[in-house]
Amino acid sequence: MSLRWLRHGHRKDEAGRSVDCRQTLTLLAQAPGTGGPLRIVFASGPGRFVPPPLGSGDVGHTRGSALNLHEPGAVRALLDVARARGWRPEDPAPVVMDGWLLLDAAAAAQAQGSGPAATAQAKENGPAASPRAEGPRRLGR
């Protein structure tokens, strides 16, 4: 896999302040044309933190798990959890997963070291693509 740098996005309110911030981590298959991108999105919300546009890469729950998306081990843990929950790198369609639904399992896997045991635990914790637990969401081209 190759990693596209983190992307910060938001919109501006009437006063020009940044609102609805989000961090998006994009993973691409190494060989071009072998699979669509995986986008793991962390949108701001109550009890959650995402960095400002030139921030640290830290995302997390204000009272719970957190990851630094600039750390390779954190990215690897998110990738392992996404795969355990249904994302397939060979699928040509782009996929978006809700990062908040991956966070706790990825943080636990990073703390324990990624690997088969962490991936099995992530699979037991269920799908992560939407609050309705439908699995990865494929985007149209």
Accessible surface in RSA format (square Angstrom, percent):
REM  Atomic radii and reference values for relative SASA: ProtOr
REM  Chains: A
REM  Algorithm: Lee & Richards
REM  Probe-radius: 1.40
REM  Slices: 20
REM RES _ NUM      All-atoms   Total-Side   Main-Chain    Non-polar    All polar
REM                ABS   REL    ABS   REL    ABS   REL    ABS   REL    ABS   REL
RES MET A   1    73.45  38.0  31.34  20.7  42.10 100.2  21.28  18.1  52.17  69.1
RES SER A   2    50.38  42.6  43.79  58.4   6.59  15.2  41.05  87.4   9.33  13.1
RES LEU A   3    82.08  45.7  50.76  36.3  31.32  78.7  50.76  35.6  31.32  84.3
RES ARG A   4   114.97  48.3 108.52  55.3   6.45  15.4  43.00  58.8  71.98  43.6
RES TRP A   5   171.05  68.6 162.10  78.5   8.96  21.0 140.99  75.2  30.06  48.8
RES LEU A   6    21.37  11.9   7.21   5.2  14.15  35.6   7.24   5.1  14.13  38.0
RES ARG A   7   165.24  69.4 161.36  82.3   3.88   9.2  50.43  68.9 114.81  69.6
RES HIS A   8    38.49  21.0  11.35   7.9  27.14  69.4  11.35  11.7  27.14  31.6
RES GLY A   9    24.55  30.3   0.00   N/A  24.55  30.3  23.91  65.6   0.64   1.4
RES HIS A  10    65.34  35.7  28.88  20.1  36.45  93.3  23.84  24.6  41.49  48.3
RES ARG A  11   135.73  57.0 129.95  66.2   5.78  13.8  65.76  89.9  69.97  42.4
RES LYS A  12   125.70  61.3 104.06  63.8  21.64  51.5  68.20  61.4  57.49  61.2
RES ASP A  13    24.22  17.0  15.28  15.2   8.93  21.1  12.50  29.4  11.72  11.7
RES GLU A  14   179.76 103.2 136.81 103.5  42.95 102.3  79.30 153.4 100.45  82.0
RES ALA A  15    72.33  66.5  31.48  48.6  40.85  92.9  44.69  62.9  27.64  73.2
RES GLY A  16    41.27  50.9   0.00   N/A  41.27  50.9  26.61  73.0  14.66  32.8
RES ARG A  17   155.98  65.5 150.12  76.5   5.86  14.0  70.70  96.6  85.29  51.7
RES SER A  18    47.32  40.0  22.99  30.7  24.33  56.0  13.62  29.0  33.70  47.2
RES VAL A  19    41.23  27.1  36.46  33.0   4.77  11.5  41.23  35.8   0.00   0.0
RES ASP A  20    70.15  49.1  58.42  58.1  11.73  27.7  17.18  40.4  52.97  52.8
RES CYS A  21    22.13  16.7  21.67  24.2   0.46   1.1   3.93  10.0  18.19  19.6
RES ARG A  22    95.08  39.9  95.08  48.5   0.00   0.0  25.41  34.7  69.68  42.2
RES GLN A  23     8.64   4.8   8.64   6.3   0.00   0.0   0.00   0.0   8.64   6.6
RES THR A  24    19.30  13.7  18.91  19.2   0.40   0.9   9.77  13.1   9.54  14.4
RES LEU A  25     0.00   0.0   0.00   0.0   0.00   0.0   0.00   0.0   0.00   0.0
RES THR A  26     6.59   4.7   6.59   6.7   0.00   0.0   0.08   0.1   6.52   9.9
RES LEU A  27     3.25   1.8   3.25   2.3   0.00   0.0   3.25   2.3   0.00   0.0
RES LEU A  28    50.77  28.3  50.71  36.3   0.06   0.1  50.77  35.7   0.00   0.0
RES ALA A  29    19.28  17.7   9.21  14.2  10.07  22.9   9.98  14.0   9.30  24.6
RES GLN A  30   135.90  76.0 109.96  80.4  25.95  61.8  27.73  59.0 108.17  82.0
RES ALA A  31    52.37  48.2  45.74  70.6   6.63  15.1  50.19  70.7   2.18   5.8
RES PRO A  32   134.01  97.7 104.32  95.1  29.70 107.9 114.56  94.6  19.45 120.9
RES GLY A  33    86.41 106.6   0.00   N/A  86.41 106.6  41.92 115.0  44.49  99.6
RES THR A  34    68.96  49.0  53.43  54.2  15.52  37.0  58.61  78.7  10.34  15.6
RES GLY A  35    19.57  24.1   0.00   N/A  19.57  24.1   2.40   6.6  17.17  38.5
RES GLY A  36     4.61   5.7   0.00   N/A   4.61   5.7   3.94  10.8   0.67   1.5
RES PRO A  37    21.74  15.8  21.74  19.8   0.00   0.0  21.74  17.9   0.00   0.0
RES LEU A  38     0.00   0.0   0.00   0.0   0.00   0.0   0.00   0.0   0.00   0.0
RES ARG A  39    68.11  28.6  68.11  34.7   0.00   0.0  18.43  25.2  49.67  30.1
RES ILE A  40     0.00   0.0   0.00   0.0   0.00   0.0   0.00   0.0   0.00   0.0
RES VAL A  41    25.21  16.6  23.71  21.5   1.50   3.6  23.71  20.6   1.50   4.1
RES PHE A  42     0.00   0.0   0.00   0.0   0.00   0.0   0.00   0.0   0.00   0.0
RES ALA A  43    26.96  24.8  26.58  41.0   0.37   0.8  26.58  37.4   0.37   1.0
RES SER A  44    46.67  39.4  28.25  37.7  18.42  42.4  18.53  39.5  28.14  39.4
RES GLY A  45    25.88  31.9   0.00   N/A  25.88  31.9  18.14  49.8   7.74  17.3
RES PRO A  46   140.96 102.7 112.65 102.7  28.31 102.9 125.37 103.5  15.59  96.9
RES GLY A  47    42.50  52.4   0.00   N/A  42.50  52.4  26.30  72.2  16.20  36.3
RES ARG A  48    86.37  36.3  71.71  36.6  14.66  34.9   3.18   4.4  83.18  50.4
RES PHE A  49    75.89  38.0  72.31  44.8   3.58   9.3  75.89  46.0   0.00   0.0
RES VAL A  50    23.79  15.7   3.94   3.6  19.84  47.8   4.19   3.6  19.60  53.2
RES PRO A  51     9.65   7.0   3.93   3.6   5.72  20.8   9.25   7.6   0.40   2.5
RES PRO A  52    89.92  65.5  84.47  77.0   5.45  19.8  88.80  73.3   1.12   7.0
RES PRO A  53    72.12  52.6  53.86  49.1  18.27  66.4  53.89  44.5  18.23 113.3
RES LEU A  54   181.91 101.3 147.46 105.5  34.44  86.6 153.26 107.6  28.65  77.1
RES GLY A  55    30.90  38.1   0.00   N/A  30.90  38.1   9.89  27.1  21.01  47.0
RES SER A  56    60.24  50.9  42.30  56.5  17.94  41.3  47.17 100.5  13.07  18.3
RES GLY A  57     0.68   0.8   0.00   N/A   0.68   0.8   0.24   0.7   0.44   1.0
RES ASP A  58    52.39  36.7  51.91  51.7   0.48   1.1  11.84  27.9  40.56  40.4
RES VAL A  59     0.00   0.0   0.00   0.0   0.00   0.0   0.00   0.0   0.00   0.0
RES GLY A  60     0.00   0.0   0.00   N/A   0.00   0.0   0.00   0.0   0.00   0.0
RES HIS A  61    48.03  26.3  45.57  31.7   2.46   6.3  33.32  34.3  14.71  17.1
RES THR A  62    89.00  63.3  58.99  59.8  30.02  71.5  48.48  65.1  40.52  61.3
RES ARG A  63   229.45  96.3 190.53  97.1  38.92  92.7  74.15 101.3 155.30  94.1
RES GLY A  64    55.98  69.0   0.00   N/A  55.98  69.0  29.88  82.0  26.11  58.5
RES SER A  65    32.53  27.5  20.17  26.9  12.36  28.5   9.58  20.4  22.96  32.2
RES ALA A  66    49.66  45.7  30.31  46.8  19.35  44.0  30.48  42.9  19.19  50.8
RES LEU A  67     6.55   3.6   0.76   0.5   5.79  14.5   6.55   4.6   0.00   0.0
RES ASN A  68    37.97  26.2  33.81  32.7   4.16  10.0   5.63  13.6  32.33  31.3
RES LEU A  69     1.52   0.8   0.00   0.0   1.52   3.8   0.00   0.0   1.52   4.1
RES HIS A  70    71.83  39.3  45.71  31.8  26.11  66.8  38.83  40.0  32.99  38.4
RES GLU A  71    78.07  44.8  77.23  58.4   0.85   2.0  27.85  53.9  50.22  41.0
RES PRO A  72   112.90  82.3 103.14  94.0   9.76  35.5 109.90  90.7   3.00  18.6
RES GLY A  73    35.16  43.4   0.00   N/A  35.16  43.4  28.66  78.6   6.50  14.6
RES ALA A  74     0.00   0.0   0.00   0.0   0.00   0.0   0.00   0.0   0.00   0.0
RES VAL A  75    15.17  10.0  15.17  13.7   0.00   0.0  15.17  13.2   0.00   0.0
RES ARG A  76   128.98  54.2 126.55  64.5   2.43   5.8  40.36  55.2  88.62  53.7
RES ALA A  77     0.00   0.0   0.00   0.0   0.00   0.0   0.00   0.0   0.00   0.0
RES LEU A  78     0.00   0.0   0.00   0.0   0.00   0.0   0.00   0.0   0.00   0.0
RES LEU A  79    11.01   6.1  11.01   7.9   0.00   0.0  11.01   7.7   0.00   0.0
RES ASP A  80    13.79   9.7  12.31  12.3   1.48   3.5   4.83  11.4   8.96   8.9
RES VAL A  81     0.64   0.4   0.64   0.6   0.00   0.0   0.64   0.6   0.00   0.0
RES ALA A  82     0.00   0.0   0.00   0.0   0.00   0.0   0.00   0.0   0.00   0.0
RES ARG A  83   101.06  42.4  99.44  50.7   1.62   3.8  16.31  22.3  84.75  51.4
RES ALA A  84    11.26  10.4   0.05   0.1  11.22  25.5   7.18  10.1   4.08  10.8
RES ARG A  85    21.99   9.2   8.57   4.4  13.42  31.9   8.23  11.2  13.76   8.3
RES GLY A  86    25.83  31.9   0.00   N/A  25.83  31.9  18.85  51.7   6.99  15.6
RES TRP A  87     0.83   0.3   0.83   0.4   0.00   0.0   0.27   0.1   0.56   0.9
RES ARG A  88    93.86  39.4  93.71  47.8   0.15   0.4  34.81  47.6  59.05  35.8
RES PRO A  89    21.60  15.7  20.28  18.5   1.31   4.8  20.74  17.1   0.86   5.3
RES GLU A  90   111.20  63.8  97.39  73.7  13.81  32.9  64.27 124.3  46.92  38.3
RES ASP A  91    28.21  19.8  23.38  23.3   4.83  11.4  12.28  28.9  15.93  15.9
RES PRO A  92    84.27  61.4  82.72  75.4   1.55   5.6  83.48  68.9   0.79   4.9
RES ALA A  93    22.02  20.2  21.58  33.3   0.44   1.0  21.60  30.4   0.42   1.1
RES PRO A  94    18.84  13.7  18.84  17.2   0.00   0.0  18.84  15.6   0.00   0.0
RES VAL A  95     0.00   0.0   0.00   0.0   0.00   0.0   0.00   0.0   0.00   0.0
RES VAL A  96    18.96  12.5  18.68  16.9   0.28   0.7  18.68  16.2   0.28   0.8
RES MET A  97     0.08   0.0   0.00   0.0   0.08   0.2   0.08   0.1   0.00   0.0
RES ASP A  98    35.05  24.6  30.06  29.9   5.00  11.8  14.74  34.7  20.32  20.3
RES GLY A  99     0.00   0.0   0.00   N/A   0.00   0.0   0.00   0.0   0.00   0.0
RES TRP A 100    13.11   5.3   4.71   2.3   8.40  19.7   4.71   2.5   8.40  13.6
RES LEU A 101    66.79  37.2  53.04  37.9  13.75  34.6  56.97  40.0   9.82  26.4
RES LEU A 102     0.00   0.0   0.00   0.0   0.00   0.0   0.00   0.0   0.00   0.0
RES LEU A 103     0.00   0.0   0.00   0.0   0.00   0.0   0.00   0.0   0.00   0.0
RES ASP A 104    80.54  56.4  75.81  75.5   4.73  11.2  33.36  78.5  47.18  47.1
RES ALA A 105     8.67   8.0   0.96   1.5   7.72  17.6   4.19   5.9   4.48  11.9
RES ALA A 106     0.00   0.0   0.00   0.0   0.00   0.0   0.00   0.0   0.00   0.0
RES ALA A 107    17.15  15.8  11.15  17.2   6.00  13.6  12.46  17.6   4.69  12.4
RES ALA A 108    43.99  40.5  35.40  54.6   8.59  19.6  43.08  60.7   0.92   2.4
RES ALA A 109     3.48   3.2   1.65   2.5   1.83   4.2   2.96   4.2   0.52   1.4
RES GLN A 110    58.30  32.6  42.90  31.4  15.40  36.7  19.63  41.8  38.67  29.3
RES ALA A 111    91.98  84.6  47.25  72.9  44.72 101.7  59.26  83.5  32.71  86.7
RES GLN A 112   138.09  77.2  98.88  72.3  39.21  93.3  42.21  89.8  95.88  72.7
RES GLY A 113    42.45  52.4   0.00   N/A  42.45  52.4  33.42  91.7   9.03  20.2
RES SER A 114    48.12  40.7  15.00  20.0  33.12  76.3  12.81  27.3  35.31  49.5
RES GLY A 115    23.83  29.4   0.00   N/A  23.83  29.4  23.76  65.2   0.07   0.2
RES PRO A 116   124.14  90.5 112.40 102.5  11.74  42.7 119.61  98.8   4.52  28.1
RES ALA A 117    82.39  75.8  66.86 103.2  15.53  35.3  75.47 106.3   6.92  18.3
RES ALA A 118     6.92   6.4   1.26   1.9   5.66  12.9   3.80   5.3   3.13   8.3
RES THR A 119    41.84  29.8  41.25  41.8   0.59   1.4  34.90  46.9   6.94  10.5
RES ALA A 120    53.36  49.1  45.47  70.2   7.89  17.9  51.99  73.2   1.37   3.6
RES GLN A 121    87.25  48.8  85.37  62.4   1.88   4.5  30.78  65.5  56.47  42.8
RES ALA A 122     0.46   0.4   0.20   0.3   0.25   0.6   0.21   0.3   0.25   0.7
RES LYS A 123   133.73  65.2 121.91  74.8  11.82  28.1  73.62  66.3  60.11  64.0
RES GLU A 124   136.17  78.2  99.35  75.2  36.83  87.7  45.76  88.5  90.42  73.8
RES ASN A 125    80.23  55.3  46.58  45.0  33.64  81.0  17.35  41.8  62.87  60.8
RES GLY A 126    18.49  22.8   0.00   N/A  18.49  22.8  18.49  50.7   0.00   0.0
RES PRO A 127    63.47  46.3  52.67  48.0  10.81  39.3  52.91  43.7  10.56  65.6
RES ALA A 128     0.00   0.0   0.00   0.0   0.00   0.0   0.00   0.0   0.00   0.0
RES ALA A 129     7.72   7.1   0.15   0.2   7.58  17.2   0.15   0.2   7.58  20.1
RES SER A 130    17.32  14.6  15.09  20.1   2.23   5.1  15.72  33.5   1.59   2.2
RES PRO A 131   120.06  87.5  87.80  80.0  32.26 117.3  91.23  75.3  28.83 179.2
RES ARG A 132   179.74  75.5 152.31  77.6  27.42  65.3  76.32 104.3 103.42  62.7
RES ALA A 133    54.61  50.2  38.23  59.0  16.39  37.3  38.28  53.9  16.33  43.3
RES GLU A 134   116.49  66.9  78.30  59.2  38.19  90.9  41.11  79.5  75.38  61.5
RES GLY A 135    10.89  13.4   0.00   N/A  10.89  13.4   8.80  24.1   2.09   4.7
RES PRO A 136    26.29  19.2  11.91  10.9  14.38  52.3  11.91   9.8  14.38  89.4
RES ARG A 137   132.20  55.5 126.72  64.6   5.48  13.1  59.38  81.2  72.82  44.1
RES ARG A 138   104.39  43.8  79.39  40.5  24.99  59.5  48.02  65.6  56.37  34.2
RES LEU A 139    53.93  30.0  48.30  34.6   5.62  14.1  50.67  35.6   3.26   8.8
RES GLY A 140    74.48  91.8   0.00   N/A  74.48  91.8  42.96 117.9  31.51  70.6
RES ARG A 141   213.14  89.5 135.08  68.9  78.06 185.9  99.20 135.6 113.94  69.1
END  Absolute sums over single chains surface
CHAIN  1 A     7698.9       5752.1       1946.7       4305.7       3393.2
END  Absolute sums over all chains
TOTAL          7698.9       5752.1       1946.7       4305.7       3393.2
